[in-house]
Amino acid sequence: MLDKTKNDWKSLAAGLKIEGRAFINGRYQGALAGGTRATVNPANGQQLTDVANCGVEDADRAVQVARATFASGIWASMSPADRKTVLIRWAELIEDNADEIALLECLDVGKPIADTAGVDVPSAIRTIRWSGEAIDKAYDQIAPTPRDCLALIQRLPLGVVAAIVPWNFPLSTTAWKLAPSLATGNSVILKPASNTPLSALRIAGLASDAGLPDGVLQVLPGSGGSLGRHLALHDDIDGLTFTGSTEVGKQLMQYSGASNLKRTFLELGGKSPNIVFADSNLEKAAMFAAIAVFYNGGQTCTAGTRLIVEESIREKFVEMVVAQSRKWMPGDPLDPSTAMGPMIDAAQLKTVADYVEIGQQEGASLMAGGKQVMEESGGSYYEPTILDDVNNNMRVAQEEIFGPVMSVIGFKDAEEAVAIANDSIYGLAGAVWSNNINTAHRVAAAVRVGTMGINNYFGGDMTVPFGGFKQSGNGRDKSMHAFDDYTELKTTWIEFDA
C-alpha cells in the first residue's frame, strides 16, 4: 500500500463506503433516538458522512448487553488459546483491509496517508496480534506456602470495561485498549472521539467476522461530555481506560469515586523535555528534534515540545532545527510525500495560533513559522513553528499546546537541564542526547517520565510499557504490563487434612 500515488489514494477515496452506525451486540445500528452528527475531513472542511450520535439510552443498552455476555462466559470463560485464535484472525482481517482502514484514518483525522498506511495500521495489527499471541503464555502463580497448604493466585477479567480514546491516534490507541482487555476475557464498550470514529467502527465489524462473539465489543460514537460522563459514572462498568487530556482525566477519576470505584487507568497530557548536550551527534539530534514536535502536527501527547539545549551550541543548533523544520511544511494528507497534515479542526488551529502569540508577548523570539497556511483548501493548516529565548516559566513551556510549536530553552550544565525537565506537572516522555555514556544515563535516570530516550525520540514497541508519571496519568498501555489493568488478582487458599 506504500507504493500508491496521490491519484491512487484519491481514486480509492472516491469509491469508499463509510459505516457511521454504532456497533452493538454484533451488528451495526443507529442511535435509539435517531440522532446523527457529521464527521468532517480536516484537510478540506468537507463532510465525510453522518455518524450515529449515541446517548445515555444507547450506553445503558450497550452495558446491559456487555454484562449479559460477560456473565454467560462465552468469551470470559473461553480458553486463552481460543481467544488467541480470534484475535490473530482479527489482526489478519485488518491486514487484508489495510488500504481501506488507512484511508479512513487519513480522511477522518487529517493524518498523512504515509503515516496511516505505514505506521498506524501496521501498529494496530501488531498490537492485536502480539496481545493474542501473549495471552496463552501468561501464567498464574502458586504462592510459597507451608506444605499443608496450597495457594493459587489467578488473574481474572475485570468484567465490563469502558474505553475512551482520543482523536489524534484513534486507531492506534483503540488497539492499545481493545487488544489487552479482550485478550484477558473482558466485555468492552469503546467510545471513540466524537470527531474521529470511523476506523474504530470499521474494525469492530472485522472483529465480528473474525469470530468475536456478539456482545463482547460495542462501539458507541457520541459526545464525550454526555456519553463519556455517563459511562464513567455507570455502576455496572467495572473498569475505565482513557487516553486524552489531563483535565478530562481528573474528571473521570472523580466520577469513579462518585460511582462504584471502577478501576480507572489514564494516559494523559505531556510537555516533554528533549535535552541536547554539545557532545551529541548534532545532525541526528536536530533531525529528531523536528520529528519530536512536528510529527502528526504536534498533536501528540509525547511530543518533545520543550527543546532544552546546552547554551554553548544553542544558536548553532537552533539554526539546524529551523532548517529541518522546512521539511515539515503541511500539505495534502492524500499525497504520500506529505509529512504533516492539518490541525484536527479550526478550534485547534486557533488554540495553536493563540499560544504562539502568547509566547511572543511573554518574550519568546519567533524563529520559524507562526502562521496559518493553505487557507484556500478549507482545511486547518499551520506552519511548523519554533520559539527561541523561552524560559521554563512561560505558558508555552508549561502548558500543552497540542500543535507544531517548539519552545527552545537553554541550560548551562546537566543539573540545570534536569531541573528544567522536571519543572512540569507532566511526566510522560522525554529524551537526552549525549555521546558521554555517564551523562546520558545519569540524566535519563533523573528525569521523571514514563519513557525516556537516549540518543533517540519516540523509541519503543509493543514489548515495553507506555504511560506517564505525575499528571500524565497512571496505568500502562502495551506489553504484558497492560494485562494488569484489565484483570483482578484472586487468591484461593487450600488447606489439606492432616
Secondary structure, 3 states (H helix, E strand, C coil): CCCCCHHHHHHHHHCCCCCCCEEECCEEECCCCCCEEEEECCCCCCEEEEEECCCHHHHHHHHHHHHHHHHHCCCCCCCHHHHHHHHHHHHHHHHHCHHHHHHHHHHHHCCCHHHHHHHHHHHHHHHHHHHHHHHCCCCCEECCCCCCEEEEEEEEECCEEEEECCCCCHHHHHHHHHHHHHHCCCEEEEECCCCCCHHHHHHHHHHHHCCCCCCCEEECCCCHHHHHHHHHHCCCCCEEEEECCHHHHHHHHHHHHHCCCCEEEEECCCCCEEEECCCCCHHHHHHHHHHHHHHHHHCCCCCCCEEEEEHHHHHHHHHHHHHHHHHHCCCCCCCCCCCCCCCCCHHHHHHHHHHHHHHHHCCCEEEECCCEECHHHCCCEECCEEEECCCCCCHHHHCCCCCCEEEEEEECCHHHHHHHHHCCCEECEEEEECCCHHHHHHHHHHCCCCEEEECCCCCCCCCCCECCEECCECCCECCCCHHHHCEEEEEEEEECCC
